[in-house]
Amino acid sequence: MIKASCPENGIVLDPFAGTGTTAVACLLNKRHYITYELNPEYYEMIVKRIERHSSFFLQPPTLAKVNGEARKETSNQQSLF
């Protein structure tokens, strides 16, 4: 699906990242991606999967704890919004 719907170096939008399958497919097929995931457990899973498939992160993003729950990204990476 990635190869058929997006040219090399194109951008794929995945608003419901889940376990990060789309992000990994993009990495393996020379596509860029923008993805969102609200669930902190899935977010951590996505980061680990991306790290296994690339050296994408100079500094892996982390989630800050707010009242014992992971809520806010604290990496030095810039947001598009």
N, C-alpha and C positions, 0 to 999 in steps of 0.2 A: 504494500500500500504506500509506503514512504517513497520508494523509487518511482512508482507510477504517478504519484500526485504532487511531487516536489522536485525541482531540478537540483543538481549538485550545488552546494553552498546556499541553497534556499533555506527558508525558515518555516518550521512546522509549529503550529500552535496546538497544545494539548491542555485544555482547561481543567481536566480531571486526570491527574497523573497516575493515580493508583500506585502500582509498584514500580513505575518508571520504564515500562517496556518501550514506549514510544521514544523516550530520551535515548535509551541504549540503541534502538534501531537507527536513530538519527546519527549517533556517534559512529556506528559501524558502516553507515552509508554516506558519509560526508555531507550531512545536513546539519543545520543549526536548529535549535529548538527553544521554545518558550513553553514552560509548563507550570502548573499550579497544583498544589496539594495542601489541604487544610489540616489533615490528620497528621499529628507529629510523628506517630509511629511509622506511617507510610513514608513520610518525608525522610526520616532517617534511613529507611530501607532504600529509597531512591538514591540518596547520596552515596551509600555503600555500593550500589550497583554501578553507578557512574564511575566511581573511583576504580572499580575492578576493570572497567573497559577503557579507561583513558587516564591521562594526567591532566584532566580538565581543570581541577581546582588547584590554584596556587596555595590557598588556605581553605580547607573545607568549611562550609558554612555550619554554624551551630545554632541551636535554639536556646534562648535564655529561659530560665525558670521564673515564672510569675506565680506566686502562691502555690509552689510545688508542681506547676504544670508548665510544659514547654509551650511557649506562645510566640515569641518574636525572634526573627532572624537577627543575628548580631555579627555577621561577617562584614568584611570591608568591601564586598562586591556592591556595585551600584545597581539600583533598581531602575527599570525603564519608566517607572511611574512616580 
